[in-house]
Amino acid sequence: MQSTFPHHALVVEGGAMRGIFATGVLDAWLEHNYNPFDMHFGVSAGATNIAAFLCHQHKRNYTVITDYSCRADFISYGRFARGGHLFDLDWLWRKTISEIRLDLATFAKNSAPFFVTATNAHTGQAEYLQATADNLEDILKASCALPIAYRDFVPFDGAYYTDGGIADSIPVRKAYQMGAKRITVVLSQPLGYRKKPSRLGWLLKFALKQHGALATTMTKRWADYNASLDFIMSPPKDCQIDVIAPGSDFAISRTTRDLAKLDAGYKMGIDAGRLVCNSTR
């Protein structure tokens, strides 16, 4: 497979509402018709951002994040306390498919492969599912299904999947293994961020006691995440990595619903994306 693909990959991290930064970056690229990438790798919200980018749907994901994802139908602490979903992906997918569906016909015209990272709920391992117009909506949902916050797993092709960020939050190493010699990575945390070990490992193991391999992966997520950051900061000699990350004043968490903060994060992404376009002129 390495010899099949050329060498410039785009990798976009997830992070739920923090994905608003990448939304801005990719919308700026759509404005400037900028897409030099031969391969695309997305995780969770990062995968949905790449999907809208490849469908040429400017501001589609801005609407998803600032409108649909902020509604009580999607995110509800009260429902979660009563045993329901904190993030109701079933509602979100039905609603957005009905009202602002991805342009699958446009997506089908793309020649560059797009790999969506999802975590196999049985093995706890990352899988890199190649997107087609027929499977795109299903594998995006699988990649976004944050365990516990969304209480189900997403079926696809005979297996069950959950959030891709559990097993590989920033698949730069996978992109390199598949032949990428230049990687542009869009992060959803400021430079210098490092993930710390969770103090709730015991709770994860209890909540996922029937999915031991997945629970183990989740407790080790911090180490894998930081290993990806180490790779980004010190790539192999035959690999160039360009990093686009929000500034230190990026004030958005996974569940932020404050429109002013989300707009500021989107503008930060727009500015970062335009800077890339201007630098290539």
C-alpha positions in Angstrom: 0.0 0.0 0.0 2.9 2.4 0.7 3.9 2.4 -3.0 0.3 3.1 -4.1 -0.1 6.5 -2.5 1.9 9.7 -3.1 3.3 11.6 -0.1 1.4 14.5 1.3 -1.1 13.6 4.0 -3.6 15.7 6.0 -4.2 14.6 9.6 -7.0 16.2 11.6 -7.4 15.6 15.3 -10.9 15.4 16.9 -12.0 16.8 20.3 -15.8 17.3 20.0 -16.5 21.1 20.3 -12.7 21.8 20.1 -13.1 20.7 16.4 -14.4 24.3 15.7 -10.8 25.3 15.2 -10.2 22.8 12.4 -13.6 23.7 11.0 -12.2 27.2 10.5 -8.9 26.0 9.0 -10.6 23.8 6.4 -13.3 26.4 5.6 -10.5 28.9 4.8 -8.9 26.3 2.5 -12.2 25.9 0.7 -12.4 29.6 0.2 -8.9 29.5 -1.4 -9.4 26.2 -3.3 -6.4 24.9 -1.3 -6.1 21.1 -1.2 -2.6 19.7 -2.0 -3.2 16.5 -0.1 -2.9 13.0 -1.5 -4.2 11.2 1.6 -6.5 12.3 4.4 -6.7 10.9 8.0 -9.4 12.1 10.4 -10.5 11.2 13.9 -13.9 11.9 15.4 -14.8 15.6 14.9 -11.6 15.8 12.8 -13.0 13.2 10.4 -16.3 15.1 10.1 -14.3 18.2 9.3 -12.4 16.5 6.5 -15.6 15.0 5.2 -17.2 18.4 4.8 -14.0 19.7 3.3 -14.0 16.9 0.7 -17.7 17.5 0.0 -16.9 21.2 -0.6 -19.5 22.3 2.0 -18.2 25.6 3.4 -19.5 26.3 6.9 -21.5 23.1 7.1 -19.6 21.9 10.2 -19.7 25.4 11.7 -23.5 25.0 11.7 -23.2 21.5 13.1 -21.1 22.6 16.0 -22.6 26.0 16.8 -26.3 25.0 16.3 -27.1 21.2 16.3 -24.4 20.2 18.8 -25.5 22.9 21.2 -29.1 21.8 21.4 -30.4 19.9 24.4 -31.5 17.1 22.0 -27.9 16.3 21.5 -26.1 17.1 24.8 -27.9 16.7 28.1 -26.4 16.2 31.5 -29.9 15.5 32.9 -30.5 12.7 30.4 -27.1 11.3 31.1 -27.8 11.2 34.9 -31.0 9.3 34.1 -29.0 6.6 32.2 -29.3 8.0 28.7 -26.7 9.5 26.4 -24.7 12.6 27.3 -24.1 13.0 23.5 -27.0 11.6 21.6 -25.3 10.7 18.3 -28.4 8.9 17.0 -30.4 12.1 17.1 -27.6 14.2 15.7 -27.0 11.9 12.7 -30.8 11.7 11.9 -31.2 15.4 12.2 -28.2 16.5 10.2 -28.7 13.8 7.5 -32.3 15.1 7.1 -31.4 18.8 7.1 -27.8 19.4 6.1 -26.6 16.1 4.7 -23.0 15.7 3.4 -22.8 16.0 -0.4 -22.1 12.4 -1.1 -22.1 12.9 -4.9 -19.3 15.4 -4.6 -17.4 13.2 -2.1 -17.5 10.3 -4.6 -15.5 12.4 -7.1 -12.5 12.5 -4.8 -9.5 10.5 -5.9 -7.4 10.9 -2.8 -8.1 8.3 -0.1 -9.7 9.3 3.2 -9.2 7.1 6.2 -11.4 7.5 9.3 -10.0 6.2 12.5 -12.3 4.2 14.7 -11.6 2.0 17.7 -12.7 -1.6 17.6 -14.8 -2.1 20.8 -13.8 -5.7 21.1 -10.1 -5.5 20.6 -9.5 -1.9 21.7 -7.3 -1.3 18.7 -7.4 1.5 16.1 -8.7 0.7 12.7 -8.4 3.0 9.7 -11.6 2.6 7.7 -11.4 3.8 4.1 -14.3 6.1 3.3 -16.6 5.7 0.3 -19.8 7.6 -0.5 -21.7 4.5 0.6 -20.1 4.0 4.0 -19.0 7.6 4.9 -21.9 8.5 7.3 -21.7 5.1 9.1 -17.9 5.3 9.8 -18.0 8.9 10.8 -20.6 8.1 13.4 -18.4 5.2 14.6 -15.4 7.5 14.9 -17.4 10.0 17.0 -19.1 7.6 19.4 -17.3 8.6 22.6 -17.8 5.6 25.0 -19.8 6.1 28.1 -21.0 9.6 26.9 -22.7 7.7 24.1 -23.8 4.4 25.7 -23.9 2.3 22.5 -21.3 1.1 20.0 -21.7 1.6 16.3 -22.0 -1.5 14.1 -20.1 -1.5 10.8 -19.1 -4.4 8.6 -19.6 -7.1 11.2 -17.9 -5.3 14.1 -18.7 -2.7 16.7 -16.8 0.6 16.9 -16.3 3.5 19.2 -14.4 6.9 19.2 -11.3 6.7 17.1 -9.5 9.0 19.5 -9.4 6.3 22.2 -6.8 4.2 20.3 -5.2 6.8 18.0 -6.1 10.5 18.5 -3.6 11.9 16.0 -2.8 9.2 13.4 0.5 10.8 12.1 2.4 7.6 12.6 -0.1 5.6 10.6 0.1 8.2 7.8 3.9 7.9 7.8 3.7 4.1 7.8 1.5 4.3 4.7 4.1 6.3 2.8 3.5 10.0 3.7 6.7 12.0 3.6 5.0 15.3 4.3 2.2 15.5 6.9 0.1 18.5 7.6 -1.5 18.0 11.0 -4.3 20.2 12.5 -4.5 19.9 16.3 -7.3 20.8 18.6 -5.1 21.7 21.5 -2.5 24.5 21.7 1.2 23.6 21.2 2.8 22.5 24.4 -0.3 20.5 25.6 0.5 17.1 27.0 -2.2 14.6 28.1 -1.9 13.4 31.7 -2.8 9.9 33.0 -6.5 9.7 34.0 -7.2 9.3 37.7 -10.4 7.5 36.9 -8.9 4.4 35.4 -10.8 2.3 38.0 -14.1 3.9 37.0 -13.4 3.2 33.3 -12.7 -0.4 34.0 -15.9 -0.7 36.0 -18.0 1.0 33.4 -16.5 -1.1 30.6 -16.1 -4.3 32.6 -17.5 -6.3 29.7 -15.0 -4.7 27.3 -11.7 -5.2 29.1 -9.5 -4.5 26.1 -11.2 -1.2 25.3 -10.9 -0.2 29.0 -7.2 -1.0 28.9 -6.7 1.1 25.8 -8.6 4.0 27.4 -6.4 4.0 30.5 -3.3 4.1 28.3 -4.6 6.7 26.0 -2.5 9.5 27.5 0.7 7.6 26.7 -0.3 7.0 23.0 -1.4 10.6 22.6 1.9 11.9 23.9 3.8 9.5 21.7 2.0 11.0 18.7 3.0 14.5 19.9 6.6 13.3 20.2 6.5 12.0 16.6 5.2 15.4 15.5 7.9 17.3 17.3 10.7 15.0 16.2 9.7 13.2 13.0 12.0 10.8 11.1 14.5 12.5 8.9 12.6 11.6 5.7 9.4 13.2 6.9 8.4 16.8 7.1 5.5 17.7 9.5 3.7 21.0 9.3 1.6 21.8 12.5 -1.4 24.0 12.7 -2.7 24.5 16.2 -4.9 26.9 18.1 -3.2 29.6 20.2 -2.8 29.5 23.9 -6.0 31.6 24.3 -8.1 28.9 22.7 -10.8 28.7 25.4 -12.9 25.7 24.2 -13.4 22.4 25.9 -15.0 19.2 24.6 -18.5 20.4 25.8 -18.3 24.2 25.3 -21.6 25.7 24.1 -20.9 29.4 24.5 -21.4 30.8 21.0 -19.0 33.7 21.5 -16.2 31.3 22.5 -17.0 29.0 19.6 -17.0 31.9 17.1 -13.6 33.0 18.5 -12.3 29.5 18.0 -13.7 29.4 14.4 -12.1 32.7 13.6 -8.8 31.5 15.0 -9.0 28.6 12.6 -10.0 30.8 9.7 -6.9 33.0 10.3 -4.6 30.0 10.6 -6.0 28.5 7.4 -5.6 31.7 5.5 -2.1 32.1 6.7 -1.2 28.7 5.2 -2.8 29.8 1.8 -1.0 33.1 1.8 2.4 31.4 2.5 2.0 29.2 -0.6 1.5 32.0 -3.0 
